[in-house]
Structures are given as structure tokens and as C-alpha cells.
Amino acid sequence: SLKGYSPTVQKVINHINLNLSEPHTLKSLAALCHVSPSYLSSLFKQETGTTLIDYINTQRVNRAAQLLEQNNHSIAAVAEEVGILDVNYFTKIFKKTLGVTPTRYRREHKEK
């Protein structure tokens, strides 16, 4: 639920979640809300406890995990589907977020 957040942060979170595969920059998200990038950055961190980039990456990794369980697309295709074009970067943030590589995650969740 987004109840505890300011309208600005709610708008950003909704926009990110509805457009996960789109490229998001602090500048573009700030423009969407008619605020400065530095203001949005500090407001987002203050209200959510995480940075915008970490939030976006976590959302993308969680969506990618769902896709890895649901289909047999390549890791690169899944990465691209969640808006990350560099498969090495995708693997790095996936492992940082979930503690395993995308390949291992898929293998472990296919067995269940």
C-alpha cells in the first residue's frame, strides 16, 4: 500500500511499477512530478528508506524472478523484458538482490 507516502512518491512508484521495462532516470522521474532531481532523490530516500535506483532494480529483479519461473525465455530475454539490456549487469543485480544467479534461481524454482 502506498498510503504512507507523499503524492509525489506515490506517483513515482506507480509510474515505475507500470512501466518497468522503460528506461527510468532520476531526471525523467523528477520531470514527471515537476520537482528537481535532487528534491525527488532525497524525498524518495526519506520516505522509502531506499534510493530510487535500488527501488527500480529491486522491482525489476522481482519481476524477472516471476518470469524465470513462468517461462523458458533466455536470461537475456528476461533481462530485456524488465528493462535491463546488459545481461552481465542484470546477473550482478539479480544476485545482489536475491543471493543467487538467474540461472540458479530458475533451476531451483523449476524443481519445486
DRENBA-478637 format. One line per field, with one value per atom (N, C-alpha, C): residue number from 1; residue in one letter; atom name; x, y, z. Coordinates in nm, 4 decimals, decimal comma, always signed. Example, Ala and Ser with C-alpha at 12.3 -4.5 7.8 and 13.67 -1.06 7.14 Angstrom:
2
n = 1|1|1|2|2|2
res = A|A|A|S|S|S
atom = N|CA|C|N|CA|C
xx = +1,3190|+1,2300|+1,3200|+1,2850|+1,3670|+1,2900
yy = -0,5690|-0,4500|-0,3300|-0,2250|-0,1060|+0,0030
zz = +0,7800|+0,7800|+0,7800|+0,7080|+0,7140|+0,7870
This chain:
112
n = 1|1|1|2|2|2|3|3|3|4|4|4|5|5|5|6|6|6|7|7|7|8|8|8|9|9|9|10|10|10|11|11|11|12|12|12|13|13|13|14|14|14|15|15|15|16|16|16|17|17|17|18|18|18|19|19|19|20|20|20|21|21|21|22|22|22|23|23|23|24|24|24|25|25|25|26|26|26|27|27|27|28|28|28|29|29|29|30|30|30|31|31|31|32|32|32|33|33|33|34|34|34|35|35|35|36|36|36|37|37|37|38|38|38|39|39|39|40|40|40|41|41|41|42|42|42|43|43|43|44|44|44|45|45|45|46|46|46|47|47|47|48|48|48|49|49|49|50|50|50|51|51|51|52|52|52|53|53|53|54|54|54|55|55|55|56|56|56|57|57|57|58|58|58|59|59|59|60|60|60|61|61|61|62|62|62|63|63|63|64|64|64|65|65|65|66|66|66|67|67|67|68|68|68|69|69|69|70|70|70|71|71|71|72|72|72|73|73|73|74|74|74|75|75|75|76|76|76|77|77|77|78|78|78|79|79|79|80|80|80|81|81|81|82|82|82|83|83|83|84|84|84|85|85|85|86|86|86|87|87|87|88|88|88|89|89|89|90|90|90|91|91|91|92|92|92|93|93|93|94|94|94|95|95|95|96|96|96|97|97|97|98|98|98|99|99|99|100|100|100|101|101|101|102|102|102|103|103|103|104|104|104|105|105|105|106|106|106|107|107|107|108|108|108|109|109|109|110|110|110|111|111|111|112|112|112
res = S|S|S|L|L|L|K|K|K|G|G|G|Y|Y|Y|S|S|S|P|P|P|T|T|T|V|V|V|Q|Q|Q|K|K|K|V|V|V|I|I|I|N|N|N|H|H|H|I|I|I|N|N|N|L|L|L|N|N|N|L|L|L|S|S|S|E|E|E|P|P|P|H|H|H|T|T|T|L|L|L|K|K|K|S|S|S|L|L|L|A|A|A|A|A|A|L|L|L|C|C|C|H|H|H|V|V|V|S|S|S|P|P|P|S|S|S|Y|Y|Y|L|L|L|S|S|S|S|S|S|L|L|L|F|F|F|K|K|K|Q|Q|Q|E|E|E|T|T|T|G|G|G|T|T|T|T|T|T|L|L|L|I|I|I|D|D|D|Y|Y|Y|I|I|I|N|N|N|T|T|T|Q|Q|Q|R|R|R|V|V|V|N|N|N|R|R|R|A|A|A|A|A|A|Q|Q|Q|L|L|L|L|L|L|E|E|E|Q|Q|Q|N|N|N|N|N|N|H|H|H|S|S|S|I|I|I|A|A|A|A|A|A|V|V|V|A|A|A|E|E|E|E|E|E|V|V|V|G|G|G|I|I|I|L|L|L|D|D|D|V|V|V|N|N|N|Y|Y|Y|F|F|F|T|T|T|K|K|K|I|I|I|F|F|F|K|K|K|K|K|K|T|T|T|L|L|L|G|G|G|V|V|V|T|T|T|P|P|P|T|T|T|R|R|R|Y|Y|Y|R|R|R|R|R|R|E|E|E|H|H|H|K|K|K|E|E|E|K|K|K
atom = N|CA|C|N|CA|C|N|CA|C|N|CA|C|N|CA|C|N|CA|C|N|CA|C|N|CA|C|N|CA|C|N|CA|C|N|CA|C|N|CA|C|N|CA|C|N|CA|C|N|CA|C|N|CA|C|N|CA|C|N|CA|C|N|CA|C|N|CA|C|N|CA|C|N|CA|C|N|CA|C|N|CA|C|N|CA|C|N|CA|C|N|CA|C|N|CA|C|N|CA|C|N|CA|C|N|CA|C|N|CA|C|N|CA|C|N|CA|C|N|CA|C|N|CA|C|N|CA|C|N|CA|C|N|CA|C|N|CA|C|N|CA|C|N|CA|C|N|CA|C|N|CA|C|N|CA|C|N|CA|C|N|CA|C|N|CA|C|N|CA|C|N|CA|C|N|CA|C|N|CA|C|N|CA|C|N|CA|C|N|CA|C|N|CA|C|N|CA|C|N|CA|C|N|CA|C|N|CA|C|N|CA|C|N|CA|C|N|CA|C|N|CA|C|N|CA|C|N|CA|C|N|CA|C|N|CA|C|N|CA|C|N|CA|C|N|CA|C|N|CA|C|N|CA|C|N|CA|C|N|CA|C|N|CA|C|N|CA|C|N|CA|C|N|CA|C|N|CA|C|N|CA|C|N|CA|C|N|CA|C|N|CA|C|N|CA|C|N|CA|C|N|CA|C|N|CA|C|N|CA|C|N|CA|C|N|CA|C|N|CA|C|N|CA|C|N|CA|C|N|CA|C|N|CA|C|N|CA|C|N|CA|C|N|CA|C|N|CA|C|N|CA|C|N|CA|C|N|CA|C|N|CA|C|N|CA|C|N|CA|C|N|CA|C|N|CA|C|N|CA|C|N|CA|C|N|CA|C|N|CA|C
xx = +0,0835|+0,0000|+0,0877|+0,0419|+0,1202|+0,0685|-0,0211|-0,0864|+0,0096|+0,1188|+0,2098|+0,3007|+0,2916|+0,3826|+0,3166|+0,3998|+0,3517|+0,3003|+0,2137|+0,1639|+0,2766|+0,3843|+0,4973|+0,5593|+0,5878|+0,6490|+0,5509|+0,4236|+0,3223|+0,3215|+0,3270|+0,3247|+0,4460|+0,5630|+0,6864|+0,6798|+0,6379|+0,6296|+0,5311|+0,4149|+0,3165|+0,3722|+0,4380|+0,4938|+0,5996|+0,6863|+0,7918|+0,7285|+0,6349|+0,5749|+0,4936|+0,4309|+0,3516|+0,4374|+0,5588|+0,6468|+0,7852|+0,7876|+0,9122|+1,0163|+0,9714|+1,0676|+1,1209|+1,0625|+1,1073|+1,2338|+1,3168|+1,4326|+1,3865|+1,4342|+1,3978|+1,5237|+1,5200|+1,6302|+1,5724|+1,6567|+1,6149|+1,5580|+1,6237|+1,5818|+1,4424|+1,4175|+1,2866|+1,1755|+1,2050|+1,1046|+1,0749|+1,1771|+1,1583|+1,0734|+1,1011|+1,0232|+0,8761|+0,8525|+0,7168|+0,6386|+0,7077|+0,6440|+0,6632|+0,7300|+0,7537|+0,8316|+0,9338|+1,0224|+1,1664|+1,2616|+1,4027|+1,4507|+1,5467|+1,6014|+1,6541|+1,7241|+1,7797|+1,6687|+1,5619|+1,4495|+1,3837|+1,3592|+1,2951|+1,3822|+1,5111|+1,6035|+1,5991|+1,6070|+1,6074|+1,4701|+1,3628|+1,2270|+1,2017|+1,2410|+1,2195|+1,2959|+1,4213|+1,5055|+1,4487|+1,4044|+1,3498|+1,2226|+1,1361|+1,0076|+1,0132|+1,1002|+1,1026|+1,2192|+1,3218|+1,4400|+1,5355|+1,5078|+1,5942|+1,6116|+1,7151|+1,7347|+1,6436|+1,6210|+1,5385|+1,5957|+1,7252|+1,7892|+1,7731|+1,7961|+1,7787|+1,6340|+1,5403|+1,3984|+1,3667|+1,4086|+1,3826|+1,4453|+1,5712|+1,6393|+1,5709|+1,5270|+1,4575|+1,3268|+1,2523|+1,1268|+1,1539|+1,2579|+1,2929|+1,3356|+1,4155|+1,4616|+1,3428|+1,2526|+1,1355|+1,0490|+1,0309|+0,9540|+1,0278|+1,1589|+1,2390|+1,2291|+1,2293|+1,2170|+1,0854|+0,9772|+0,8472|+0,8559|+0,9173|+0,9286|+1,0127|+1,1193|+1,2054|+1,1299|+1,0366|+0,9560|+0,8484|+0,7981|+0,6814|+0,7136|+0,8333|+0,8611|+1,0039|+1,0356|+1,1697|+1,2504|+1,2168|+1,2927|+1,4361|+1,5255|+1,6661|+1,6803|+1,7898|+1,8180|+1,8245|+1,8881|+1,8997|+1,7622|+1,6729|+1,5375|+1,4604|+1,4749|+1,4083|+1,4640|+1,5952|+1,6586|+1,6038|+1,5964|+1,5460|+1,3990|+1,3225|+1,1801|+1,1564|+1,2489|+1,2351|+1,3171|+1,3680|+1,4308|+1,5802|+1,6482|+1,7937|+1,8562|+1,9294|+1,9817|+2,1166|+2,1876|+2,3181|+2,2990|+2,3148|+2,2878|+2,3851|+2,5079|+2,6037|+2,5601|+2,5144|+2,4639|+2,3389|+2,2527|+2,1318|+2,1674|+2,2618|+2,3041|+2,3605|+2,4394|+2,5000|+2,3932|+2,2938|+2,1939|+2,0957|+2,0729|+1,9868|+2,0494|+2,1791|+2,2486|+2,2581|+2,2817|+2,2896|+2,1547|+2,0451|+1,9118|+1,8621|+1,8770|+1,8197|+1,9212|+2,0490|+2,1517|+2,1921|+2,1288|+2,1655|+2,1618|+2,2281|+2,2247|+2,0883|+2,0499|+1,9221|+1,9117|+2,0216|+2,0214|+1,9943|+2,0617|+2,0420|+1,9015|+1,8549|+1,7199|+1,6164|+1,6309|+1,5369|+1,5438|+1,6645|+1,6822|+1,6175|+1,6420|+1,5867|+1,4346|+1,3783|+1,2330|+1,1588|+1,2319|+1,1698|+1,1500|+1,2370|+1,2320|+1,1146|+1,0658|+0,9602|+0,8240
yy = -0,1192|+0,0000|+0,1253|+0,2259|+0,3488|+0,4589|+0,4243|+0,5244|+0,6143|+0,5587|+0,6364|+0,7316|+0,7328|+0,8138|+0,9412|+1,0408|+1,1661|+1,1402|+1,2301|+1,2134|+1,2025|+1,2749|+1,2704|+1,1313|+1,0750|+0,9420|+0,8363|+0,8498|+0,7562|+0,7572|+0,8764|+0,8897|+0,8213|+0,8416|+0,7815|+0,6288|+0,5764|+0,4314|+0,3699|+0,4317|+0,3808|+0,3834|+0,4926|+0,5052|+0,3971|+0,3762|+0,2740|+0,1354|+0,1034|-0,0303|-0,0571|+0,0452|+0,0271|+0,0286|+0,0802|+0,0937|+0,0369|-0,0836|-0,1433|-0,1608|-0,1903|-0,2158|-0,0865|+0,0269|+0,1546|+0,2014|+0,2793|+0,3354|+0,4457|+0,4436|+0,5452|+0,6166|+0,7482|+0,8255|+0,9154|+0,9551|+1,0467|+1,1735|+1,2190|+1,3416|+1,3271|+1,2140|+1,1947|+1,1772|+1,1062|+1,0872|+1,2184|+1,3004|+1,4315|+1,5214|+1,5176|+1,5978|+1,5555|+1,4265|+1,3732|+1,4357|+1,4615|+1,5155|+1,6660|+1,7282|+1,8732|+1,9159|+1,8358|+1,8693|+1,8538|+1,9029|+1,8895|+1,7476|+1,6994|+1,5653|+1,5483|+1,6490|+1,6355|+1,6286|+1,7061|+1,7016|+1,5634|+1,5130|+1,3815|+1,2735|+1,2795|+1,1801|+1,1765|+1,2934|+1,2954|+1,2612|+1,3063|+1,2737|+1,1234|+1,0635|+0,9199|+0,8402|+0,8754|+0,8060|+0,8239|+0,9440|+0,9745|+0,8928|+0,8811|+0,8147|+0,6625|+0,6121|+0,4673|+0,3974|+0,4733|+0,4139|+0,3530|+0,3712|+0,3175|+0,4225|+0,4060|+0,5007|+0,4626|+0,5579|+0,5318|+0,4187|+0,4220|+0,3180|+0,1805|+0,1720|+0,0434|-0,0039|+0,0882|+0,0521|-0,0033|+0,0692|+0,0256|-0,1111|-0,1278|-0,2559|-0,3697|-0,3444|-0,4482|-0,4876|-0,3907|-0,4203|-0,5023|-0,4643|-0,5361|-0,6799|-0,6974|-0,8324|-0,9179|-0,8620|-0,9387|-0,9804|-0,8911|-0,9238|-1,0303|-1,0156|-1,1130|-1,2510|-1,2559|-1,3839|-1,4516|-1,3734|-1,4294|-1,4855|-1,4088|-1,4519|-1,5784|-1,5881|-1,7065|-1,8315|-1,8161|-1,9292|-1,9664|-1,8660|-1,8865|-1,9286|-1,8963|-1,9290|-1,9784|-2,0181|-2,0691|-1,9738|-1,8451|-1,7473|-1,7429|-1,7018|-1,6918|-1,5854|-1,5948|-1,4960|-1,3565|-1,3464|-1,2170|-1,1620|-1,2500|-1,2056|-1,1585|-1,2282|-1,1873|-1,0526|-1,0379|-0,9115|-0,7965|-0,8187|-0,7156|-0,6839|-0,7855|-0,7670|-0,6792|-0,6816|-0,5969|-0,4674|-0,4402|-0,3114|-0,3036|-0,4181|-0,4177|-0,4833|-0,4037|-0,4524|-0,5231|-0,4976|-0,5605|-0,6830|-0,8014|-0,9248|-0,9437|-0,8953|-0,9057|-0,8190|-0,6981|-0,6095|-0,6709|-0,7276|-0,7931|-0,9052|-0,9900|-1,1014|-1,0487|-0,9411|-0,8821|-0,8309|-0,7541|-0,7005|-0,8085|-0,9086|-1,0204|-1,0941|-1,1238|-1,1955|-1,1103|-0,9803|-0,8897|-0,8857|-0,8883|-0,8769|-1,0087|-1,1182|-1,2461|-1,3485|-1,3177|-1,4061|-1,5221|-1,5347|-1,6400|-1,5822|-1,6503|-1,6056|-1,6394|-1,5711|-1,6031|-1,7504|-1,8060|-1,9458|-2,0395|-2,0149|-2,0993|-2,0811|-1,9568|-1,9291|-2,0103|-2,0070|-2,0808|-2,2305|-2,2821|-2,4264|-2,4646|-2,3856|-2,4173|-2,4066|-2,3148|-2,2966|-2,3847|-2,4444|-2,5399|-2,6746|-2,7020|-2,8299|-2,8385|-2,7227|-2,7226|-2,7508
zz = +0,0000|+0,0000|+0,0000|-0,0701|-0,0824|+0,0092|+0,1001|+0,1857|+0,2621|+0,3114|+0,3947|+0,3189|+0,1874|+0,1069|+0,0569|+0,0302|-0,0270|-0,1691|-0,2201|-0,3579|-0,4607|-0,4397|-0,5337|-0,5379|-0,4215|-0,4151|-0,4663|-0,4341|-0,4857|-0,6385|-0,6965|-0,8423|-0,9051|-0,8446|-0,8963|-0,8868|-0,7713|-0,7526|-0,8521|-0,8667|-0,9636|-1,1048|-1,1412|-1,2760|-1,3014|-1,2051|-1,2197|-1,2350|-1,1468|-1,1486|-1,2747|-1,3298|-1,4512|-1,5778|-1,5673|-1,6841|-1,6553|-1,6000|-1,5539|-1,6640|-1,7847|-1,8920|-1,9554|-1,9205|-1,9758|-1,9039|-1,9735|-1,9033|-1,8080|-1,6858|-1,5879|-1,5422|-1,5436|-1,4877|-1,3791|-1,2887|-1,1840|-1,2475|-1,3516|-1,4205|-1,4818|-1,5489|-1,6135|-1,5102|-1,4016|-1,2966|-1,2242|-1,2042|-1,1413|-1,2314|-1,3623|-1,4579|-1,4577|-1,4456|-1,4397|-1,3233|-1,2138|-1,0921|-1,0765|-1,1731|-1,1688|-1,0447|-1,0110|-0,8995|-0,9475|-0,8697|-0,9087|-0,8791|-0,9569|-0,9315|-0,7889|-0,7376|-0,6025|-0,4974|-0,5178|-0,4239|-0,4273|-0,5478|-0,5604|-0,4969|-0,5239|-0,4701|-0,3180|-0,2547|-0,1081|-0,0506|-0,1155|-0,0692|-0,0771|-0,1879|-0,2077|-0,1025|-0,0822|+0,0160|+0,1574|+0,1886|+0,3205|+0,3477|+0,2475|+0,2683|+0,2549|+0,1683|+0,1436|+0,2119|+0,2475|+0,3087|+0,2074|+0,0810|-0,0240|-0,1338|-0,2144|-0,3248|-0,4411|-0,5286|-0,6468|-0,7316|-0,7542|-0,8367|-0,7730|-0,6416|-0,5735|-0,5816|-0,5681|-0,5772|-0,7165|-0,8186|-0,9571|-0,9818|-0,9409|-0,9626|-0,8881|-0,7644|-0,6871|-0,7553|-0,8033|-0,8734|-0,9996|-1,0709|-1,1944|-1,1645|-1,0609|-1,0244|-0,9795|-0,9003|-0,8561|-0,9738|-1,0712|-1,1907|-1,2732|-1,2835|-1,3582|-1,2938|-1,1609|-1,0905|-1,1260|-1,1320|-1,1724|-1,3146|-1,4046|-1,5439|-1,5566|-1,4783|-1,4837|-1,4398|-1,3455|-1,3003|-1,4024|-1,4752|-1,5610|-1,7034|-1,7520|-1,8919|-1,9098|-2,0320|-2,0608|-2,1477|-2,1442|-2,2215|-2,1705|-2,2579|-2,2170|-2,1091|-2,0347|-1,9300|-1,9931|-2,1085|-2,1777|-2,2151|-2,2609|-2,2982|-2,1760|-2,0648|-1,9405|-1,8937|-1,8986|-1,8587|-1,9423|-2,0739|-2,1642|-2,1354|-2,1038|-2,0756|-1,9527|-1,8576|-1,7389|-1,7512|-1,8708|-1,8960|-1,8731|-1,8642|-1,8465|-1,9698|-2,0466|-2,1740|-2,1606|-2,0530|-2,0305|-1,9413|-1,9986|-1,9243|-1,8075|-1,8212|-1,7106|-1,5922|-1,6217|-1,5171|-1,4529|-1,5355|-1,4852|-1,3874|-1,4271|-1,3417|-1,2103|-1,2180|-1,0987|-1,0014|-1,0500|-0,9573|-0,9123|-0,9974|-0,9587|-0,8404|-0,8535|-0,7463|-0,6196|-0,6354|-0,5211|-0,4469|-0,5225|-0,4630|-0,4039|-0,4784|-0,4355|-0,3858|-0,4002|-0,3460|-0,4347|-0,5503|-0,6460|-0,7873|-0,8794|-1,0186|-1,0786|-1,1881|-1,2529|-1,2954|-1,3453|-1,3896|-1,2725|-1,1624|-1,0442|-0,9866|-0,9864|-0,9368|-1,0162|-1,1479|-1,2341|-1,2052|-1,1953|-1,1691|-1,0370|-0,9323|-0,8005|-0,7975|-0,8756|-0,8732|-0,9734|-1,0658|-1,1579|-1,0868|-0,9896|-0,9206|-0,8215|-0,7788|-0,6765|-0,7353
